[in-house]
């Protein structure tokens, strides 16, 4: 095993090409509490991220400072590269730049899910309410 797949909040698609290319690699997400508090990320956004993560097979979810957690996981898993997706988020980009000091970083382009890959929990709600919302 030579890679760690790191999901960021802008790349939560379980059908992303990086998931297919690194199917046997550990897949991780880090809830960075300081980041969530600093940017006042709403609870419904955090819930959406969590429910989206549940759609990704074998995802490992961690809590802590993102770069520190990823550095520890790099050591624990003995990997030599981190695979992630592009993001417009400048803070996540700074984390990616920081990781480059410690390991190779492979960055896949952003891919937006198609209608068929919506998280099941939200899509169930949406199917129930979409006509009502679209008529407002």
C-alpha positions as CSV (number, residue, x, y, z in Angstrom):
1,X,0.0,0.0,0.0
2,X,1.6,3.2,-1.1
3,X,-1.1,5.9,-1.0
4,X,-3.6,7.5,1.3
5,X,-6.8,8.9,-0.2
6,X,-7.7,12.1,1.5
7,X,-11.2,13.5,0.9
8,X,-11.8,17.2,1.3
9,X,-15.2,18.8,1.6
10,X,-15.2,19.7,-2.1
11,X,-14.6,16.2,-3.3
12,X,-17.0,13.8,-1.6
13,X,-18.1,11.9,-4.6
14,X,-17.9,8.1,-4.0
15,X,-17.6,7.5,-7.7
16,X,-14.6,9.8,-8.1
17,X,-11.8,8.5,-10.3
18,X,-9.3,8.6,-7.5
19,X,-11.5,6.1,-5.5
20,X,-11.4,3.7,-8.5
21,X,-7.7,4.3,-9.2
22,X,-6.8,3.7,-5.5
23,X,-9.4,1.2,-4.6
24,X,-7.2,-0.7,-2.1
25,X,-5.8,2.4,-0.4
26,X,-7.2,3.7,2.9
27,X,-9.7,6.5,2.5
28,X,-9.9,9.2,5.1
29,X,-11.6,12.5,6.0
30,X,-10.6,14.8,8.8
31,X,-13.1,17.0,10.6
32,X,-11.0,19.9,11.6
33,X,-12.8,21.5,14.5
34,X,-10.7,24.7,14.5
35,X,-11.5,25.2,10.8
36,X,-15.2,24.5,11.3
37,X,-15.4,27.0,14.2
38,X,-13.2,29.6,12.6
39,X,-15.3,29.8,9.4
40,X,-18.6,29.2,11.3
41,X,-19.6,26.2,9.2
42,X,-23.2,25.6,9.9
43,X,-24.4,22.4,11.5
44,X,-26.5,21.4,8.5
45,X,-23.4,21.7,6.3
46,X,-21.5,19.4,8.8
47,X,-24.3,17.0,8.7
48,X,-24.3,17.0,4.9
49,X,-20.6,16.3,4.8
50,X,-21.0,13.5,7.3
51,X,-23.9,11.9,5.4
52,X,-21.9,12.2,2.2
53,X,-19.0,10.5,3.8
54,X,-21.2,7.6,4.7
55,X,-21.7,6.9,1.0
56,X,-18.0,6.3,0.5
57,X,-17.1,2.6,1.2
58,X,-14.6,2.0,4.0
59,X,-14.0,5.7,4.8
60,X,-12.2,6.4,8.0
61,X,-13.3,9.6,9.7
62,X,-11.0,11.5,12.0
63,X,-11.3,14.6,14.2
64,X,-8.3,16.9,14.7
65,X,-6.0,19.4,13.0
66,X,-6.0,18.2,9.4
67,X,-2.3,18.3,8.5
68,X,-1.2,16.8,11.9
69,X,-3.8,13.9,11.5
70,X,-2.7,13.3,7.9
71,X,1.0,13.3,8.9
72,X,0.3,10.7,11.6
73,X,-1.7,8.6,9.1
74,X,1.1,8.8,6.6
75,X,3.4,7.4,9.2
76,X,0.9,4.8,10.6
77,X,0.1,3.4,7.1
78,X,3.7,3.8,5.8
79,X,2.5,5.4,2.6
80,X,4.6,7.6,0.3
81,X,1.9,9.7,-1.3
82,X,-1.5,11.3,-0.6
83,X,-4.2,11.4,-3.2
84,X,-6.8,14.1,-3.0
85,X,-9.0,16.4,-5.2
86,X,-8.6,20.0,-6.3
87,X,-10.6,22.6,-4.3
88,X,-11.3,26.3,-4.6
89,X,-10.9,26.5,-0.8
90,X,-7.7,28.5,0.0
91,X,-7.3,26.9,3.4
92,X,-7.5,23.3,2.1
93,X,-5.0,24.4,-0.6
94,X,-2.7,25.6,2.1
95,X,-3.0,22.1,3.8
96,X,-2.2,20.5,0.5
97,X,0.9,22.8,0.2
98,X,1.9,21.9,3.7
99,X,1.6,18.1,3.0
100,X,4.0,18.6,0.1
101,X,6.8,19.2,2.6
102,X,6.3,15.6,3.9
103,X,5.1,13.5,1.0
104,X,4.1,13.4,-2.6
105,X,0.7,14.8,-3.4
106,X,-1.5,13.6,-6.3
107,X,-4.3,16.0,-7.0
108,X,-7.3,14.9,-9.1
109,X,-9.5,17.5,-10.8
110,X,-12.8,18.4,-9.1
111,X,-15.7,16.2,-10.2
112,X,-19.2,17.1,-9.5
113,X,-21.6,14.2,-8.9
114,X,-24.3,13.5,-11.4
115,X,-27.9,13.2,-10.4
116,X,-27.5,9.4,-9.9
117,X,-24.8,9.8,-7.2
118,X,-26.6,12.0,-4.7
119,X,-26.4,10.9,-1.2
120,X,-29.3,8.6,-0.5
121,X,-30.4,10.2,2.7
122,X,-30.7,13.7,1.1
123,X,-32.2,12.4,-2.2
124,X,-34.9,10.6,-0.3
125,X,-35.9,13.9,1.3
126,X,-35.5,15.8,-2.0
127,X,-37.8,13.3,-3.9
128,X,-40.4,13.9,-1.3
129,X,-40.2,17.7,-1.3
130,X,-38.8,18.8,-4.7
131,X,-42.1,19.7,-6.4
132,X,-43.0,21.8,-3.4
133,X,-39.7,23.7,-3.4
134,X,-39.6,24.2,-7.2
135,X,-43.0,25.9,-7.1
136,X,-42.0,28.6,-4.7
